[in-house]
Amino acid sequence: MVPRYEVNPAFQAPFYLPTSAHLLLLPAWLVNQVFQGDAGFDIRWTGLTYGSIAALAFWLVLPLVWRLPLWRRAALLILLAIVYVDPQYVAPMNSFYTDTASLAMLLLVAAFAARQVTGEGDPKRNAWGIALSAVLLVSSKIQHSLLFLPLLILFLWRPELLRPLGRHGRWGAMTALTAAGLGCIASAPIEYSAPASYNVVFLNLLPNSSDPLRTLRELGIPEQFVVFAHTDAYQAGSALINPELRRQLVPLLSHGKLAAYLLRNPGEAWRLLLLGLSEASLQRPDYGNFTKDTGLPPSTRSEAFAFWSGAKLWMFERRPVLLLGFCILLGVGVPLLAWRARPRAMPTVLAVSAMLGIELGLSSLGDVKDTTRHLFLFLVLLDLLAVCAVALLLAPRTVSTPLPTRSRAGRARR
C-alpha cells in the first residue's frame, strides 16, 4: 500500500474517464490541500471520506433496527458489524478505485429506500436521498451504469419512493437517472473499453477455441491477428502496444460484438460465467494492505476482523457452481420472503436481485483480468441480499395493505 501520492504535473492521463467519484472525493481533495498543499495526496483522506458516507448509511438505518425486540435488534446489529467492518469493505476505501464510490452510493440508496418503505423519517428527505444517491451510483463507473434500468423500473413500480418530490420532481429524478446511466455508457472512451474486449478475445476465447480462425471471423477480426492469442492487452507482445496494429484493431473490438458472439455460443458464455464466479469466490483481490516499512512481504493482506469474508472464502473458494446456486437461492428466495413478510418491500428487494444479475453478467463476460475486483459490487449486492434475508426473518410479520391511490373524483377535481 502507498499511503502518499506525489503530484506530477508532467503526467497526463491518456483519456478522461467520466465518474461521479470525482465529486464524492472533492472533500478529500480540499482537506488534503489544507494539510498537504501541492506536496502530494494522502490516500487516507479518501478512506475518511468514503468511511463517513458508509457511517451515514448505517446511522440512517439504525432507527429501523431499534424498532425490533431486544434480542432481534442485537442479532441484526452484530450481523451488520460482522459484514461491514470486514476488510473486504474497509480496505478498498483507502484507494482511488471507483468501485468504492459505487459501494458508498449503493449503501445510501439502500438506507434511504429502507426508511421510505418503512415510513421512517421525513419522506421528502428520503426521496431526495434515494434520487441523488441513485444518480451518483449509476455514474460512478461505466460497468455499473446499466444499473439505472432496474432502479428506473423500481421507481415506476413503486412511485411512492419518489412521490414526495412532486410529479415534476419525480419525473425529473427518473430522467436524470436515465441520462446519467446512458450518458456514462455513451461517453466511455474506446481507450478504456478496448483493452477489456481484447483480453476476452485474445486471452480467453482464442486459447480455448477449437478453431481460433473461425472465432476471429465470427468476431469480424482479420485472421492475421491469431498470432496474438494468449497475449495480455497491457503487456509486451500485445497488438495494442504496436501503434499501427492498434489503429487497425481497436475499431474492431467492442462489447457489442462480444455479446452477439456469446449469444451464438452459449457454451462459451457459460464457461466465462463460471470463470468469473471462480474468481469472485476468492472474495478479495490479491492487493496488499500494508506499507513497505512494516517489513511484510508484498501483497500481504490484513486479516483483522475478516470473519465474514473468511467464512465465504471457506465455503465457496473455487466452487463456482456452489456460489452460483447461492446467488440463485438469494436472488429468488429473498424477494419471495419479502413478498410474504413485507409486501411493500418486495419490489425494492427484487431490484437488488436484478442488479445482482446485471453485475454478474457484465463483469464476468466483459473482462477476464482482475475479475475479483471487477465483481466487487456483485459481492456487495450478494451480501446485501443476505442481510435483507436476516432482517426480514427477524422483523414482525405484517398484513399486506394496498397502496393509497386517488379516486377518479379526486383526480377530476384536480
Protein Blocks (a to p, Z undefined) as FASTA:
>chain_A
ZZbdcddfkbccfbdcddfklmmmmmmmmmmmmmnomnbccfklmmmmmmmmmmmmmmmm
mmmmmmpcfklmmmmmmmmmmmmmpfklmmmmmccbfklmmmmmmmmmmmmmmmmmnopa
jfklmmmmmmmmmmmmmmmpmklmmmmmmmmmmmmmmmmlmmmnojmlmmmmmmmmmmmm
mmmmmmpcfklmmmmmmmmmmmmmmmmpcblmlmmmmnopafklmmmgoiafkbghiakl
pmklmmmmmmmgcfklmmmmmmmmmmlmmmmmmmmmmmmmnopacbdfbdfklopaehia
cfehilmmmmmmmmmgoplklmmmmmmmmmmmmmmmmmmmmmmlmmmmmmmmmmmmmmmm
mmmmmpcghklmmmmmmmmmmmmmmmmmmmmmmpccddddddddddfklmmmZZ
